[in-house]
Amino acid sequence: MNAVTRIHSRSVVLADENIDTDRVIPARFLATTTRSGLGRHCFSDWRYLPDGSDNPAFALNQPSARGCSILVAGRNFGCGSSREHAPWALLDYGIEAVLSCEIADIFRSNALKNGLLAIVLSEPEHRWLLEHPGIELAIDVRTQTISLPDGGRIAFEIDAFARHCLLEGVDQLGYLLARSAQIDAYLQSRAVVSAGVAA
Amino acid sequence: MSAPRTLFEKVWDAHLVCAQTSDTPAVLFIDLHLIHEVTSPQAFDELRARGLGVRLPERTLATLDHSTPTLPGDANGERPYATPAAKAQVEQLQANCAQFGVQLHGWDSRERGIVHVIGPELGATLPGSTIVCGDSHTSTHGAFGALAFGIGTTEVGHVLASQCLLQSKPKTMAIEVDGALPAGVSAKDLILHIIGQIGIAGGTGHVIEYRGAAIRALSMEERMTVCNMSIEAGARAGMIAPDEVTFAWLAGRPRAPRGKDWDSAVAHWRTLASDPGARFDQTVHIDAGKVRPTVTWGTHPGMAIALDAPVPVARDAVEQRALDYMQGRSGQPMLGTRVDVVFVGSCTNGRLSDLREVAAILRGRRIASHVRMLVVPGSESVRRDAEAEGLHETICAAGAQWRLPGCSMCIAMNGDIAAKGELVVSTSNRNFEGRQGQGARSVLASPAVAAASAVAGQLADPRQYLNEAAA
């Protein structure tokens, strides 16, 4: 994963609550064996009209949303399916950060592992951002703050390890494999009765 | 004497390779890794790119379920895949399992089926174990007192390569279901009712333990239905303490311990229940006696109401959007809503007991002429058992279609879909917009409600049919 330290962009708002990962990328696009090129399916059933043209009513299709990489989404974004295709599709589309007052567990974990910032804000701050689409935001992972155009700042919490991995571009699989000796020791230390496989 | 611990904490503690610190997550050992064709190909690619192998292939179990057609192949053995991409995905898993030495329950296996149906059937799902899969309904396995949760594809790669995951310890939530479910009210009604009460994000950040007299009274199949939908309340996992029902169900299964190993395993499993006085971060009480047959009216599983209640009035924009999508009319009864398609199957309700319930209602009846009904067994084993009992004959005689095992219309990526505007009564777990086909409208329900609705051609209370059958 590449390091992610700062994201600077205008915001685009999808205020709907409970945007599930089926809405981010419908299941019919999961029949793939790669992780690339999913951006064209991002929000597919929302973004395109039945004839395949862009739905002008969809927020991300507005001219003002062009180039926006910070998505402010309604409460409980990313609920439902564990498909990692959802963060892959968002990143490929050009979204680099999702801000909400609640983000579903599996989506948040998947997003952060791909360098997609998934940031949970307090309800008042979230509401304010929902009410101010198109505002210039600068997200700083190191200081855990979002800077506003008027000089105001919103502080956010992020898991210490996730923050470290984002800032340093830590390879989490490499981190795990570096604990091989501990894994071996663990395996030796326990009688293997509980796994349903021959010891 | 150590502090009292919950079931979750006991399983968590027993699998810590490295404890969590303020700066680093825990390294958690995974006993069983289930994989399927949709969420694994990119993980295997990662192993190849790094020159890694599968750390413990014997703890990895693969099957084909999501992209697989439920209609048989032609005379040449060509299966009717929805797309060439679906076929390629299946072939990729076959090749990956062969290359990395992972056992695949593929097309030629008598044990192939939905990943969360076959794990328990094989006795691979055991109390006190940690189980993960690139699928959010992995929570199903918690019915056995396992800590089981869905992961993304990056994490699938982590488990393949290391048999471990980096995890932060979740919070715990006790859902105490007191009393007894009324006659004709199922586990599906109960879990829809629970999600309706706590909301689809009510469990976010938590592992749920379902407890209480009404939970103890459930069969293993019913417990799986309840735990399966934990993720629909936002929870990472749902668990039920193992007991005699669990042990009786597992005894003699192919991968379950045998002989002396079985005895010592059961002795260990008896210690897993939450200790008296163990502390949960949250506790919710549900009165089982108040649960009625329950269905969804909207576009997520928390939009659930009693079948005999009217369609609610929208309280906010979210509910109004859901009502508009569902073409619901506030104040009108849910009962009597015209039905186009009925789907029976999925990891929620695709087991033998579910098919028996459906057959009991369909026996000697025909489904309404305008209804298309798919009955999809959860596994080859379920299919064999159902056919041995003649359930398929009852189902076909009623005018429904008896299909091959798979996820089918639950995720609707194998070609089994509903058309725009069609109303589907579905025994599956998600009623999101477009989940069962672009523009299709889903009503989640129990197998009994689904079967009764197929016969009536409209949403119907199964108790009228069950009472007739008993009379």
Interface residues (C-beta under 8 A of the other chain):
Chain A: D16 E17 N18 D20 D22 R23 P26 A27 R28 L30 A31 T32 T33 T34 R35 D45 G74 R75 N76 C79 G80 S81 S82 R83 E84 P87 E102 A104 D105 I106 S109 N110 K113 N114 D159 A160 F161 H164 Q172 L173 Y175 L176 L177 R179 S180 Q182 I183 Y186 L187 R190 V193 S194 A195 G196 V197 A198
Chain B: A14 V17 C18 S22 D23 T24 P25 V27 F29 D31 L32 V38 T39 P41 Q42 D45 E46 R50 L52 R55 E58 R59 H66 S67 A82 T83 A85 A86 A88 Q89 Q92 L122 G123 A124 T125 L126 P127 G128 S129 G134 D135 S136 G150 I151 G152 T153 T154 E155 G157 H158 A161 S162 Q163 C164 L166 S168 P170 I200 A201 T204 G205 I231 E232 G234 R236 R255 A256 P257 D261 S264 A265 H268 H300 V318 R321 I411 A412 M413 R430 F432 E433 G434 R435 Q438
